[in-house]
Amino acid sequence: MAVFRLFCILIVLVTVNCLPIFKNDDKVELPEIDSSEDVQVVNVSARDERLSRSSLRPGMQVRSYAIEIEPDIDSGTFTGTVLINALIIDQATISDPILFHVEDLDVNSVEVAIGGSTQYNDANFEVVDGELRITDLSRSTYWFRISYEGNLDPTAGLFVGSYDGGSYLAMNLFPTNARRVFPCIDEPTETSIISFTINEAPYANIISNTQLEAADSVSFKSMAGAPFRWALFGHDFTTYNVPVTNIVQLAGRPGLAGQENQASVAINSIYGTLNEWTNKPYLEIVNNQADNMHILAIPDVDIEWNTLSVIGLWEPYLMMVTQQHSVKQKQVALVKIAEAIARPWFGFTLVAENWIHQWIITGFQTYVAYEAVKELESGSTEAIDYDAIFVTDVIQEGLYRDGYASATILQPDDFIDDEVDIRSHINNGLLKYKAPAILSMLRLAMHEETDFIKVGAQGLFVQSNVDTVNTFNFLDNVGAPWDALDEKLFNNLEDFLNPYIKARGCPLLSVTYQRNLVTIARSTFNFAGVPSATNFFVPITFTTSADPDFENVIPSRVYNEPTSIEIPVTLGEDDWILFNIQGRGYYRVQYNPDMWERIIAALEDPERRNEIHHLNRATLLDDSLNLARRIASGLNYDIALRIVLSMELEKEYAVWKAYIRNMNFIRKRLDALVTNNDELDPQVYLRIVRRIISTVENDLDFRAENRVEPSMDTLTRGMVMDHACRAGSETCIAAAIDWFYLDNGVNPNIPRDLRPAIYCAMVREGEEDVREMLLELLEDSETRTMHDRVVILESLACSHDEGFIEGYLGETISDDSPYSIAEKFRIFTAIAESSYNNAKLALRFLRENTNDIRQHYGGSAKLEEALFVLANNIVENDMATDFRNWLGGNSHNLQDSQNAANVVQEIITENIAWSDRHLQDVYDWMEQNDATTAAVSMLLLCMTAFITLFS
């Protein structure tokens, strides 16, 4: 690819004028800077001292950046020159070294002009641990001219992506990549006025956050913001639609015609919802912003953009063939689109004052995204039930991750400034699950009708345009209008919120019923069963079989007393009581043995089961299996697994999603157990699966063709078929074989939602011949979309052929790999999750190729994600020992991912402790209890007697 020059001029001005790039020996007039201008680093005076301690260089502001960058596409590097105006605002630090972040940059020279001088002289400097230190200075105002070199790849923030027949240039600096593009103070509170000038970029379209200075200009107008808010995209993509007239443009690589309609409809609706929900019109976010919002389908990289005007989404999240895409693709894509469109408000307009407050931004992003997609799907005859998706994918996933001792605290006490800690907090923590789950629960507890989360968000936007936000701001804007209510379930919003954001774990309600009195005790749930003194406020909802009401999800009271509470309830001999209606609360519920028996009796009864709302059936299953998982003081597995067996009557998506999340944990460990012990039955789990999939097989039918049905049934069929085939279900595999072949090729009419299950099953059963057929299909660009391609790549990971899997992993790190960065990570994940033996190969591959994985998968962040994928797929002691020995050795090459690996080690240790305590007992129970339930057995006996009588 030809070498080209790109000049990026980032200018922070007090006026709106652009500063020039200063060449060596230039004599220039520097503008006067009024130190009274309002570009303060900190806008909350009560915390000035604390904030200054967190700053890279306390007592200094950067008033301007002007950057010239020249990329060399062939070598994957760039050279740059940056002009920085710095102002020392604290006399006590005037002699301290000047500090800038320069992560992965090689600094060649530093020159300095003092005060208003135009004469540049060489400055004394050194680079230590990613910091540029300029010494021997003692004035208040400086101009620095710094020459440097850097790398051009997605881990560096400025990169060139590629696709068949073309390339694109992108700059995405969130959260800490600005320091990889130019020397800077890369912190949330460092806000300045910035502008860009772009020269000689070989693309028809160059877009950034702001308008151009003029129609024929290559300079973008100035706008206030911290460095990581900025984005750039140069491309020759095709504009496929304008979902919002004159405002939102949807573009992607050539050849995607016909895939834009679903996304266009979604974008139009979601954009309108965000404007109304925030009460902050998009075009009024900030002066000089770009005239359009550009949404771009990125073919090869899956990263998050917290920027204005430039929104990148991985192509499979955006482009869907009209009337032919899978429901699963749509289910994921709509949320991804909504979260991406939310980020210009939550992520650019409002940013966390420090990363400890990022839970507010992330919580808003996902909370409003689900509100937007529910609005989009309302009234549709093929609607996806996003209430069910939120409960299973957000609340239950958050509760599961929060059970580990190493779980992230949403808001730690100490500010987070180190890049490794920032990455860990944002990428590998609980934020994306627990934060929106807490906001959702809080919204229901505050008021039946008014959404005070929405009211609070609107208050934050009225308060400021582009600004930082912290928990104090959140409490003020959400709590102030709520305080005016005459009747409230609790009195202090901060007291309610603090236990959820400042402690690990979730509340556990222990419910006992005796003599018309329900007694509730509160504790903290974690897998270790370790007691905690956390004083959670728990919004209580409940209903009974005597008077069932599963629609009222508004709490009747908030439990915050220090002791147990009592509620008078009258129940019949077989009646049950259930807490946490529809699973909307962020807590778990344990019942006394007698109540569990009543609940199980209802779940086993075909006529009574559906009296319990499907989200509560999902919650009962999720709670019971997680309570049984506790190392100490856990629920008897007999209760949890009897609830599992009642799944033979189930076909609802949410219940099956809860089942698969939790039983995959057990299935993988049983697989390892029976593989390593010839005396055990290798089909013990399969016998359970054969039994419980009967209703799905009968009512939803793995072989159904051209079936018109609710979207949630389609999701359930695909999910259950995939799980059943992986477990070895003969009827599932037979259905896969029936579907797969057509005229000596792959049947193009396989329903898209069944393709993951069918392709994977066929790769497991057919091996080399099937792999060749799928690889041939992979190359047929006329018949597959990017999403189809990913399905095939993940299905190939199901192979039992050790040689193929090793070669497949090797291809992900080869210099001429045929796979994109995003695909490489998906391949590794699919292999690690596909089987016990493949997980062992993935572990060995990561141990032996750590540096290559970091380089080819997208940097340290993706390496750490790969480590966390392995955490739940290291399923027996030998694997755990291999990981521990590797981690404790001197040649692991983890570098700045050491801390993440330590957390993974803690998770593995907890999981192995579960296996040591429970796995054999679970095996024994399954071996002895795979017969049908009493109710179904009685039905079969009656049918046999009836047939015998008439015969």
Secondary structure, DSSP 8 states (H G I E B T S, - for coil): ------EE-----SSSS------TT---------TTSS--S-S-GGGHHHHHHHSSSTTEEEEEEEEEEEEETTTTEEEEEEEEEEEE--GGGTTS-EEEE-TT-EEEEEEEEETT----EE-EEEEETTEEEEES---SEEEEEEEEEEE-SGGGSEEEEEETTEEEEEEE-TTTTGGGTSSB---TT--EEE--BEES-SSSEEEESB-BSSTT--BB--EEE-GGG-EEEEE--EEEEEEETTTEEEEESTT-TTSSHHHHHHHHHHHHHHHHHHT--GGGSSTTB-SSEEEEEESS-------SSEEEEEGGGT---TTTS-HHHHHHHHHHHHHHHHTTTBTTTEEESSGGGHHHHHHHHHHHHHHHHHHHHTT-TT---HHHHHIIIIIHHHHHHTTSTT---SS-SS---SHHHHHHHHHSSSHHHHHHHHHHHHHHHH-SS--HHHHHHHHHHHH-SSEEE-HHHHHHHHHHHHHT-S--S-S-HHHHHHHHHHSSSEEEEEEEEETTEEEEEEEEE-TT---------EEE-EEESSS---S--S-SEEE--SS-EEEE----TT--EEESGGG-SS-EEEE-HHHHHHHHHHHH-TTTGGGS-HHHHHHHHHHHHHHHH-SSS---HHHHHHHHHGGGG---HHHHHHHHHHHHHHHHHHHHHHHT-TTS-TTHHHHHHHHHTHHHHHHT-TT--S----HHHHHHHHHHHHHHHHHT-HHHHHHHHHHHEETTEE-TTS-TTTHHHHHHHHHHHHTHHHHHHHHHHHT-TTT--HHHHHHHHHHHTT---HHHHHHHHHHTTSTT-SS-HHHHHHHHHHHHHH-HHHHHHHHHHHHH-HHHHHHHHTSHHHHHHHHHHHHTT--SHHHHHHHHHHHHSS----GGGHHHHHHHHHHHHHHHHHIIIIIHHHHHHHHH--S--HHHHHHHHHHHHHHHHH-
